[in-house]
Amino acid sequence: MDNLKKLINELQKDERIIRFKILLRFIDQDKILQNDYKKLLELQKKMVNDEEKNRKNLENSKREYEKAKINLSSNIVVSEYIELLEEINLDLQMIQNIIENEISADFE
């Protein structure tokens, strides 16, 4: 448990996470950005659903998503936010994999 507290402490000190939180607060205060970001997430869900179910309108949903993403990414704050979100998610996936490997190694 002590190692978990250390990990959480290190993550809270990470400059990218600190910057991510600042950008998130900024986006949360801007109703237009917030609304546009929610629309992007909805388009992403639609695209993923279309991909999973092999619907005919997959190309259309991809086009709509990419157009909305490009439009939203033209805002430098949102662009940086999305970039940091992707980096942090990759790091969290790596941490999760390490934890899973360590736990499974303990049971072997």
Secondary structure, DSSP 4 states (H G I P E B T S, - for coil): -HHHHHHHHHHHH-HHHHHHHHHHHHHHH-HHHHHHHHHHHHHHHHHHHHHHTT-TTHHHHHHHHHHHHHHHHTSHHHHHHHHHHHHHHHHHHHHHHHHHHHHHHHH-
